[in-house]
Amino acid sequence: MRISHVVENLNRGGLERVVIDLAKAQAAAGHDCQVVCLFEPGALAGELAASNVPVVACGKRPGADLRAIRRMRRALSAQRTEVLHSHNGIGHYYAMVAALGLGIDRVVNTRHGMGDVNPSSRREWLFRQSMRLTDVAVAVSEAAGERLAGTGVVARKKLRVVPNGIHAGPFRPRDDDARRQLVLSLGLPPETRVVGFVGRLNWAKDLETMVAAFARVRARHDDVALVLAGEGGERGAVEAAVAREGLRDRVFLLGDRSDVPGLLPAFSLFAMSSISEGYSIALLEACASGLPIVATRVGGNAEIVADGVNGLVVPARDPAALAAALDALLSDAARAEAMGRAGRDWLLGNATFEVMLGRYMDVYANGRA
């Protein structure tokens, strides 16, 4: 099977991780695979090159860019693509224009989030029009699927749900030695517990609410720190929030990390304050690391975090509720430990990469998830 994945780029993120893992596994299984980036290749493109998966960059410029469309069309035509699998909106409608008349057997689009916050935006209109020529629309969570169908962006008859999955092998359960190593490297006492987060520092993560909640937690627990791993456009706003709360000695922004499987075991628990999520890779990785989780009730979060089983689910934009949940787990070590075990057990049974890969190959072959 000749498969082309189309993405915006391959910078670090959950969507990009899914695409890279899919392309590598499909190529290893004997399929002819390539990844076409609408913009630049991105920081993770080298990982595919090392696996002999071609990466084509179209170098899209601001506004409508016919040159980028021509480059994408050449890549699809040269490979004689049979399955075109685009990811998210802008990559999809560019791919649909580029693919016109090429006779591609099956066109699949995965929407990795909840869709545009404004269903009437120009981008969402373009995406909606391009979906008319699409064979299968994939949502990564039941909640995302309901939103896409309910707003009329995707016809229900074309919709399938394929939750994300991860390779569990690199992730090991949380470890006191790893935690001590991390906190000592931050200049903190060895008994310090770590509330951790991994992800992009962008508007959707609402990390100012996280900082406000942590300020309340810190007032109750002297032995706790907040560690945020990731980079993004909201870094300045997060740093300002930390300064306002007087938490510079207890909140640490680690920047972009390539060692997430090694970092997660150092966390005591995982926290997510997002106001929008599809089906979070970061939450799956936290489950794989046996971490109890506190997450907001948005998107597919509650499909990963079963409230009271492997974590606690709270309303979004509510620092008091987030703080109370964090406090509850920090105050009950046995309960937190049991939740961490439950999360890892669930992940291994339901959300591995192998499960996701099998579902996508079924979609490619016959449209079933």
C-alpha positions in Angstrom: 0.0 0.0 0.0 1.3 3.5 -0.9 0.5 5.9 1.9 1.0 9.6 2.2 0.6 11.4 5.5 0.0 15.2 5.2 0.8 17.4 8.2 1.6 21.0 8.8 5.1 20.1 10.1 6.9 17.7 12.4 7.6 19.8 15.4 7.2 18.3 18.8 3.6 17.5 19.8 1.0 14.8 20.2 -0.3 14.9 16.6 3.2 14.8 15.3 4.1 11.8 17.5 1.2 9.9 16.2 2.1 10.6 12.6 5.7 9.6 13.1 4.9 6.4 14.8 2.3 5.5 12.2 4.6 6.1 9.3 7.5 4.2 10.8 5.3 1.2 11.6 3.7 1.2 8.2 7.0 1.4 6.5 8.4 -1.4 8.7 5.4 -3.6 7.6 6.4 -3.2 4.0 4.2 -0.3 2.9 5.5 2.6 0.8 5.2 5.5 3.2 6.0 9.2 3.0 5.2 12.3 5.1 4.4 15.6 3.3 4.8 18.7 5.5 2.8 21.7 4.3 5.3 24.1 6.0 8.8 23.3 7.2 10.0 19.7 8.0 10.1 20.4 11.8 12.4 19.3 14.6 11.4 15.6 14.6 11.7 15.0 10.8 15.1 13.4 11.3 13.6 10.6 13.2 11.7 9.5 10.0 14.8 10.0 7.9 16.6 7.6 10.2 13.9 5.0 9.4 14.1 5.6 5.7 10.7 7.3 5.5 10.9 10.3 3.1 9.8 13.7 4.4 8.8 16.3 1.8 8.5 20.0 2.8 6.3 22.2 0.8 7.4 25.5 2.4 4.0 27.2 2.5 4.2 31.0 2.7 1.5 33.2 4.3 -1.8 33.3 2.6 -2.9 31.0 -0.3 0.2 29.5 -1.8 0.0 27.8 -5.2 3.7 26.9 -5.1 3.1 24.7 -2.0 0.2 23.0 -3.6 2.3 22.2 -6.7 5.0 20.8 -4.5 2.5 18.6 -2.6 0.9 17.4 -5.9 4.3 16.4 -7.2 5.0 14.4 -4.1 1.7 12.6 -4.2 2.0 12.0 -8.0 5.6 10.7 -7.8 4.6 8.2 -5.1 1.4 7.2 -6.9 -0.3 7.5 -3.6 -3.1 5.1 -2.9 -4.1 6.3 0.6 -3.9 9.9 1.4 -4.1 10.5 5.2 -4.2 14.1 6.2 -4.0 15.4 9.8 -6.1 18.4 11.0 -7.8 21.1 8.9 -5.3 23.2 7.0 -3.3 20.3 5.9 -6.4 18.6 4.7 -7.8 21.2 2.4 -4.4 21.9 0.9 -4.1 18.1 0.3 -7.5 17.9 -1.3 -6.6 20.6 -3.8 -3.2 19.0 -4.5 -4.8 15.6 -5.0 -7.5 16.6 -7.5 -7.5 14.2 -10.5 -4.8 11.9 -9.2 -7.1 9.0 -8.7 -6.2 8.3 -5.1 -8.1 5.3 -3.8 -9.0 6.4 -0.3 -8.8 9.8 1.4 -8.7 9.8 5.2 -8.6 12.9 7.5 -7.9 12.7 11.3 -9.0 15.7 13.3 -6.7 15.5 16.4 -8.5 18.1 18.5 -12.0 19.4 19.0 -12.1 21.5 15.9 -11.9 25.3 15.6 -13.3 27.3 18.5 -15.3 29.2 15.9 -17.2 26.7 13.6 -18.1 29.6 11.2 -14.4 30.7 10.7 -12.9 30.7 7.2 -10.6 27.8 8.0 -13.5 25.7 9.2 -15.6 26.6 6.1 -12.7 25.4 3.9 -12.3 22.3 5.9 -16.1 21.6 5.7 -16.0 22.0 1.9 -13.0 19.7 1.5 -14.7 17.0 3.6 -17.2 16.5 0.7 -14.5 14.7 -1.2 -13.2 12.8 1.8 -13.9 9.1 2.3 -13.5 8.8 6.1 -13.3 11.5 8.8 -11.6 10.2 12.0 -12.0 11.8 15.4 -9.6 10.9 18.2 -12.3 10.8 20.9 -16.0 10.3 21.2 -16.4 13.9 22.4 -14.5 15.2 19.4 -16.6 13.1 17.1 -19.8 14.4 18.6 -18.6 18.0 18.2 -17.6 17.6 14.6 -20.8 15.9 13.7 -23.0 18.1 15.8 -21.7 21.3 14.3 -22.1 20.0 10.8 -18.4 20.0 9.9 -18.4 16.2 9.2 -21.3 14.0 8.0 -22.0 11.3 10.6 -22.0 8.6 7.9 -18.3 9.4 7.2 -17.2 9.6 10.9 -15.1 7.0 12.7 -13.5 7.3 16.1 -9.9 6.0 16.5 -8.5 7.0 19.9 -4.7 7.7 20.0 -2.3 5.1 21.3 1.3 5.1 22.4 4.2 2.7 22.6 4.2 1.8 26.3 7.6 0.2 26.2 9.8 3.3 26.9 7.7 4.3 29.9 8.4 3.0 33.4 6.4 3.6 36.6 7.2 6.5 38.8 10.3 6.2 40.8 11.5 7.9 44.0 15.1 7.9 42.9 14.2 9.7 39.7 12.1 12.2 41.7 15.0 12.9 44.1 17.4 13.3 41.2 15.1 15.9 39.6 14.4 17.9 42.7 18.0 18.0 43.7 18.9 19.3 40.2 16.4 22.1 40.8 18.0 23.0 44.1 15.1 21.6 46.2 15.1 19.4 49.2 15.2 15.6 48.4 11.8 15.0 50.0 10.0 17.5 47.6 7.1 16.1 45.7 6.5 17.1 42.1 3.2 18.1 40.4 4.2 17.8 36.7 2.9 18.7 33.3 4.2 18.0 29.8 2.9 19.8 26.8 2.9 22.9 24.6 2.7 26.2 26.4 -0.2 27.5 24.4 -3.7 29.0 25.1 -5.4 25.6 25.1 -3.4 24.4 28.1 -4.5 27.4 30.3 -1.4 27.2 32.4 -2.2 30.4 34.2 -5.1 28.5 35.9 -2.5 25.8 36.8 -0.3 28.3 38.4 -3.2 29.9 40.4 -4.2 26.4 41.6 -0.7 25.5 42.6 -0.4 28.7 44.7 -3.3 27.3 46.8 -1.7 23.9 47.0 1.6 25.4 48.1 -0.1 27.2 50.9 -1.1 23.8 52.3 2.0 21.7 51.4 5.5 22.9 52.0 7.1 20.0 50.3 5.8 20.4 46.7 7.0 21.9 43.5 5.3 22.5 40.1 7.3 21.4 37.0 6.2 22.4 33.5 8.0 20.7 30.6 7.4 22.1 27.1 7.7 25.3 25.1 5.3 27.6 23.3 4.0 31.1 22.7 2.5 31.5 26.2 5.7 31.1 28.0 5.9 34.8 28.9 2.3 34.8 30.3 3.1 31.7 32.4 6.3 33.3 33.8 4.3 36.4 34.6 1.7 34.4 36.4 4.4 32.6 38.4 5.9 36.0 39.4 2.5 37.4 40.4 2.0 34.5 42.8 5.5 34.7 44.2 6.3 31.2 43.2 9.6 31.5 41.4 11.3 29.3 43.9 8.7 26.5 43.4 7.6 26.6 39.8 10.1 25.4 37.1 9.7 25.8 33.4 12.0 23.2 31.9 11.5 24.1 28.2 11.3 21.6 25.4 12.4 18.1 26.4 13.3 15.1 24.3 13.5 12.8 27.4 9.8 12.7 28.4 9.8 8.9 29.2 12.7 9.5 31.5 11.2 12.6 33.1 7.7 11.4 33.9 8.8 8.8 36.5 10.2 11.8 38.5 6.7 13.2 38.9 4.5 12.5 41.9 1.4 13.2 40.0 0.4 14.6 36.6 -1.8 17.7 36.2 -3.6 19.1 33.2 -5.6 22.4 33.2 -6.5 22.5 29.5 -9.6 24.2 28.2 -9.5 22.2 24.9 -8.1 18.7 24.2 -8.8 16.0 21.6 -7.3 12.8 23.0 -4.2 13.8 24.9 -0.9 11.9 24.2 0.5 13.5 27.4 -2.3 11.9 29.5 -1.6 8.5 27.9 2.1 8.9 28.6 1.2 9.8 32.2 -0.9 6.6 32.5 1.9 4.6 31.0 4.2 6.0 33.8 1.7 5.0 36.5 1.0 8.5 37.5 -2.3 9.5 39.3 -3.8 12.3 37.2 -5.8 15.5 37.8 -7.3 16.7 34.5 -10.0 19.1 33.3 -13.3 17.8 31.9 -12.8 18.9 28.3 -12.6 16.9 25.0 -11.5 13.3 25.5 -9.9 13.8 28.9 -12.6 12.0 30.7 -12.3 9.1 28.3 -8.7 8.6 29.5 -9.1 9.7 33.2 -11.9 7.8 34.8 -12.9 10.1 37.8 -12.1 8.3 41.0 -10.4 5.4 39.3 -7.1 6.5 37.8 -7.4 10.2 38.7 -9.7 13.1 39.3 -11.6 15.2 36.7 -12.4 18.8 37.5 -14.1 21.7 35.6 -12.0 23.8 33.4 -11.0 27.4 34.3 -11.6 26.6 38.0 -8.4 27.1 40.1 -10.2 26.2 43.3 -11.4 22.9 42.0 -8.1 22.0 40.5 -6.3 22.9 43.7 -8.7 20.8 45.8 -8.1 17.7 43.6 -4.4 18.1 43.7 -4.6 18.5 47.5 -6.7 15.4 47.8 -4.1 13.2 46.0 -1.1 14.8 47.7 -2.8 14.1 51.1 -3.6 10.4 50.4 -0.5 8.6 49.1 -2.2 5.2 49.1 -5.1 6.4 47.0 -2.7 8.1 44.6 -0.6 5.0 44.3 -3.7 2.9 43.5 -4.8 5.4 40.9 -1.4 5.3 39.2 -1.6 1.5 38.9 -5.1 1.6 37.6 -4.1 4.1 34.9 -1.2 1.9 33.7 -3.4 -1.2 33.6 -6.0 0.7 31.5 -3.4 2.0 29.1 -1.9 -1.4 28.5 -5.3 -2.9 27.7 -6.9 -0.1 25.7 -4.6 2.6 24.4 -1.4 1.1 23.0 0.0 2.0 19.6 -0.7 -1.4 18.3 -4.4 -1.1 18.9 -4.5 2.3 17.2 -2.4 1.1 14.2 -4.8 -1.9 13.6 -7.8 0.4 13.6 -6.2 2.8 11.1 -5.3 0.0 8.8 -8.9 -1.2 8.9 -10.0 2.4 8.0 -7.6 2.4 5.0 -8.8 -1.0 3.8 -12.5 -0.7 4.2 -13.5 2.4 6.1 -14.1 0.6 9.4 -12.4 1.8 12.6 
